């Protein structure tokens, strides 16, 4: 084990059971050159996750002599894609006015209100009406206890956490659960079964923001037929879909309706991979407990599947705030990592785990569950060597790492071997809920 990206790559390969003789592979990466600079070793985590995906590609296609030379600038651009994204040359605002750090009566709170239903729940616990402004939210939060806001948010499905120190987080039950769980868990399920007869890997993507879409977008690079399914009642944020929807088709199905559930079940029987971001038990309530025996089920969550927070909602920024990362990266006030790196790294670890699960399935025909969580990835970042007292400002990626499609500008893939994704993101919800081939 070394003090760079190998810390993460070694742990990944141990988690999924890669034989000691096959670990690492031919993967190299130059020094960071200041990309993703932070107090915590974010660059190492980013490179480690992309390296895990590259090594899984080698095992998937049987290549033993491929040499991967990872490009720090390409990785930084991919992980910072929201900051590079443009429509008509104009940047986007990644967070709504209801998302951010707010000073409570006894500390700091981090909120997330980008989606309308999350915004409405946040305003509800603050006893504010839908016309409330950011100033109204700030004033109301200043009158309340941070832990009180966090607890009320958890009760009704709003998203807000008390900003903790690293020490406070390490003393919590949820931190213990995140650290004890594998960074990537791959578990066999059921007995072997005949596999679907399809030329391409078929992937159903039921995820949003950001780890799940990053994982399936990565799988598009290796030729997967990816069909993203969304509920028609909860539209996706437009730019977010365009930023992470490359190489996929996008369809709408209401899984709460009998017709939608039946159509989804038919797709599921002929899929190779299902990727979900539901909290424990939520998907099973929609489609039943039994998955096809051959299916690889990739699951991503904020907090993991054990511990007192397993059923809570969360995003990268929320996990950073609760786990002490925000205070480590701040100066006078809480701060953040130079990218939503927990999300992106978790996405690449998930994509790698799915490829390795498919490789294992090719030998025994058994379906597998592949589990990752933002909290477990964050726990490795906090445990990793390589902290820096004075990291300096991160180096900004240049124009050579973006690509234009019409009036849309997006980051190129993290792996420099791919110039671009197979195709730009298609308009949200405009495709048929069926396989391409």
Helices and strands as residue ranges (DSSP letters): H 6-16, G 20-22, E 27-29, H 42-61, E 68-70, H 72-79, H 81-84, E 86-87, E 90-91, E 100-104, E 107-111, H 116-125, H 134-142, H 146-156, E 160-162, H 166-170, H 173-180, E 185-189, E 202-206, H 211-220, E 225-230, H 238-244, E 248-252, H 258-269, E 273-276, H 282-287, E 296-301, H 316-322, H 325-329, H 341-364, E 367-373, H 374-383, G 399-401, E 402-405, E 408-411
